[in-house]
């Protein structure tokens, strides 16, 4: 069963032992960041540093001429990943015998929202989410598709994994985040993710819904949750709070926008990639979910991409809708393996066995660069037994 671990270029570059150490875990592939959001990351074994602060979302390679004269364009990395950081790390990992696939974060970019606020999701209260580009806006969609192509098809890469290719919402883990005081639940998070930018307001109108009335209805629906009322959960909770008709109208608009963006991006990557290039999407089978693993219809997405990377932090149950849809697809179970960040490397062998029973064909491990030595030893032991 093929296993891959996520890696940042700064985990590898400047550390002559890093690539061999990663290969010694027993993985066959490294999923290496080529475009990534802002982060503060630990590098516990690097000979030159212990903390890397990526101040803003950036690409980790030199961009090409496709961006000349365009207002929306990717940002270059600073001193945390200078030059062709991706290419340098990819060469080292390949030299250690690993396949390299690109890891591309798309609709998650706080600097884009700060410098171009009109691109951001706007909630029913008028608050902007600068980390969440609205994927309905034509200029943003064009930017995301071209970024997907350029960042995915890097020299030496045999495939790509596209993260956050869909709607983003309130969930963000922002710096010094203080948003967890009220338990909004699944339905509340959906309502807080609904966008009311100009493009989305027009889209709701195309569904026969007045956007001002919809925004008012969303605010009314959320009021009991702000007051601490329990939430029913899942889509039935949205329908109960907002009403079935309005809920369906929002889904009709948002689902079409996400589906067509995913189709366009995957088609563009495939056209630019060499034969045999593998294209996977980070995805959740609950179609109204938002975030790094956006909700998708399993049948649709597996007719578009070669497979999916599925979050399994809460168990492997999300694998089932994908696995029973298409038997020849790649269904990669994504496990957190950093014990101090909620992962469970000690149970990895059992977790992988359970995932395989539910149809997983591959494993993803988050994240070799961030893990302690003890966690890495547990990963080595688990993979040796597979």
N, C-alpha and C positions, 0 to 999 in steps of 0.2 A: 504494500500500500504506500503510494508515494507521499512523502511528507516534505513540506517547505516551511521555512521560517521567514518572518518579516525582518527586514534589516534596513537601517539608515546608512547612507554613504559615510557619515562621520563615525559610525561604529568601526568601519574598515580602514578608511584612509588614514595613514599615519601610524597604523598598528600592524606591523609586519606579521603578527601571529593570528590576526583576527580571522582571515578567510579559512585557514586550516582549522582553527578552533570551531568555526561554524560547521565546516564539513564533517568534523569528528563527532558532531551530535548524531549523525546518522540520517540527516536530511539529504535529499537529492537535488533540492532546488532552493534558491534564495529569492524571495520576492522583495526587490530592492526599490526603495522610494525614488521616484523620478520627479514627482510633483507632490508637494506636501504642504499642510497647513502649519501655522505657527505652533511652536511647542517648546517646552523646556524638558530636556531629556538627560537622564543619567547615562554615563559611559563608565561603568565600574572597573573595567580592565584596561582602558586606553592608556598608553604610556605618556600622553601629553595633556590630557584633560579629564575631568570627571563630570562636568556639566556642560551641555551644549544648549544655548538659547537661540532658537530660530525665531527671530523677532516678528516675522510675518510669513504668510503663505508665499511660496516661491517654487520655481523650477530649479532643479539641481543639475543643470546642464546648460550650455549656451544655446539660446534660441536662434531661429533662422529668420530669413527675410519675410516670412508670411505675415509677420506682425508689424511691418513698417507702415507708419501712417495711421494705425488703428488706435482708437481711444481705449478700448478694453484689450489689454494684453497682459501676459504673465509677468511677474516680478522676478528679477534675478535674486538669487540668494546672496547674503552678505558673507562675512568671514566664517560663518558656520559651515558653508559648503561652497567654497570658491571654485571658479573655473568649471571644468567638466567633472564635478564630484561624482556624479553617477557613473560616468564612463570609467573613471579611475577605480572605483569600487567594483564595478562589474568585471573589469579585467582581472582583478585580484581573486574574486570569487570564482570566475571561470577557470582561472589557473589552479584553483584548489579542487577542480573537478565537479563544480556545481553548475547546473543550469540556472540562468538568470532570467527572471520575468520582472517586468516593470510594475511598480505599485503607484497608481496615479489617483490622487485625490482631486475631485473636480468641483462640485457645487458646495464648497466650504472654504471661504476666503474672507477673513475679517478686513484685510487691507483694501480689497476691492470695494467692500461696502463702505469703508471709511472715506475713500477717495472718490467713489462714485455712488453716493447714497441712493440715487434713484434706481440702482440695480437690485436693491435689497428687498426681501420679503417684508411686507407691512402687515401687522396683525389687525384685528378688528378694533383695537383701541387707538390705532394710528402709530404704534411703536414700530420702529424699524429693527430688523435683525441684521446687523452689518456682516455677520458671519455667514449669512444664508442668501446667496444670489437667487433671485426669482427666476426659475427655469422656464417661465412662460415668455419672458421678454425676448424678442428676436435677436437683439445684439448680444445678449447674454448667451443665448443658445448657440449662436455662431462662435462666440469665444470658447465655450465649453467643448464644442465639437472639435475645433482646431487644436485646442489644448490636449484633448484626448488623443488625437492623432500624433501630434509632435512628441508628447511625453511617453506615449505607449510604445511607439516604434523607434526605440533607440538602438544604435548599433550593438550587435551581439545578443540582444534580447530575443528569447524564443517565444514569448507570450506576454500578456499583460493582465493585470487585475485592476478593474476600474471601480473605485470607491466613490460613494456619494454621487452617483449618476442618477439623480432624482431629486425630489423635494427635501429640503432641510427645514427644521422647525425650531422650537424653543430649546430643545436639548442641544447642549453645546459643550459643557464643561469649560466655560469661560474662565479667564483668570480671576481668582478670588470669587468664584461663583457663589451667589447667595439667592438662588431661585428655588431651593428645595423645601421651603417652609410650609407650603400648602400642597397636599397630595392631589394633584389634578387627575391622575390616572390616565389610562389609555385614551378615553374619549376627550378628556380635557386637553390633553396634549395635541390631539388632532385639531380641535377647535382653535387652539392657540397657534397652530401651524398654518391656518388658512390665510392666504395672502390677499391683500386688498390694494395692491399697486394698481396703476392705471390699466395695465394689460390684463390683470386678473379681474378687475371690475368689468371690463368689456367682455371678458370670457363668461362671467356669471350672467351678464345680460344676454349673451347668446344662448344660455340655458333657460331663458325666460324668467330670470330672477333679478329683481332690483338690488344692486350691490349695497346701497345704503340700508335697505330693509334687511338684507342678509347680515350685514355687520351688526346692526342693532339686535337681530335675533341671536347672533353668536354671543354678544355681550350679556344678553338676558339669560341665555342657556348656561353661561359660565358662572353666573352670580351665585347659585347654590354651592358650587364647588369652592369658590372663594370663602364662603361662610362655613366650610367644613363638612358639607353633606357628602355621604358616600357616593361613589361613582360605579355604575354597573359594569363597566369594562367592555372592551372590544366594540365592534361596530353597533351592536344593539344599544350601547350606551350613548353613542353619538345620535342615533335616531331618536332615542328617548329625550335627550336634551334639546336637540335642534328641530326635531320633526322629520319624518321619513322623507318628505318631498324635498325640503331644503337640503337635507343631508345627501340625497341622491344627486341633486344638481351640483353640489360641490365636487362630489366624486366624479361625475361625468366630465367636468372641466379638467380636474387635476389628473385623472387617470390618463386621459388622452394626451395631455401635455407631456407627462412622464414617459408614456409608451413611445411617442414619436421621437422624443429626444434620445431615448435609448436606441431605438432603431437607427436613427441618423448617425449617432456616434459610432456604434458598432460597425455599421456599413462603411463609414469613412476610415476607421482604423483598418478594417479588413482590406480595403482597396489600397491602402498605403503599405501594408505589411507583406513580408515574404510568404510564400506558400507554407502552410503548416503552422502559422503563427496562431497561438491559442489566445482566445479572448474570453475572460471570465468577468462577471459582475458581482460585487458585494451586494447581497440582496436578502430580503426578508419576505416570506410568502404571505404575510398579512398586508394586503395591498394598500391600506390607508396609512401604514406606518411611514415615518419620515426619519431622515438622519443619514449616518454613514452607510447604513445598510437599508436603502430605501425599499419600501414595499413594492412588490411586483406580482403580476399574475404568473405563476410558474409555467403554465403552458406557453404563454406568449414569450417570456424571456428566454426559454430554452429553445424556442424556434428562431431566436435572433442570435444569441451568444452560444459559445461552446460549453458553457456551464456557469456555475455560481459558487461563490464563497459565502458560507452561511454561518452566522454567529451562533456559537454553542455554549456561551458562558452560562446560560441558564439550563443547560442540558441539550441533548441532540434532537429534541422534538421538532424543531423547525426544518429539519432535513426531509421529513417524510413527504410533504407536498411536492417537493422537487424530484425526489427519487422515484416516485411512482408516476411521474409525468413522462420522462424520457430516459430510457435505460442506457443509452450510449453517451449521455452527458457527463461532464465532470461535476461531481457534487463534492465540494471540499468543505469539510467540517473545520471551523475556525475556533481553536481553543486558546484561551488565555493561559499562559504557563508561568506567569510571574506571581509568586505566592504573596508578595506584599502589595499587589495590585488586584487581588481577588482571584488569581488563577490557582490552579491545583495541579502542579506538575507531578505530585506524588500519586495521583490517580489517573495519570494520562493514559496508561496502557488500558485500563478498564474503560475509560471514557472513549478511547478510539474503538475499542471492541464494540461498545454500545452503538457508536455512530455507524460502524460498518454494518451492523445488524439492521439499521434503519436506512441503509442505502448509500452511505458515504463511500466515495471512491478514492478520495485523497484527504490529506490532513494539512491544516495550516496552524502554525504555532506563533503566538504573539507574546514575546518578541525576543529574539536571541541577544540583541544588543543591550536590552534593558535588564535582563535577568541576572540574578546573583549566580555565583559559582555553584551554590547548592542546588538551585533550580536547574542549571545546565546539566549537572550530574544526574538529576532525576529524569530529565528529558532523554539523555543518552541511554540510561537504563531502560526507559520505557520503549524507545524506538528500537533498541537492540532485540527486544522480545517480539517485535511485530513480524 
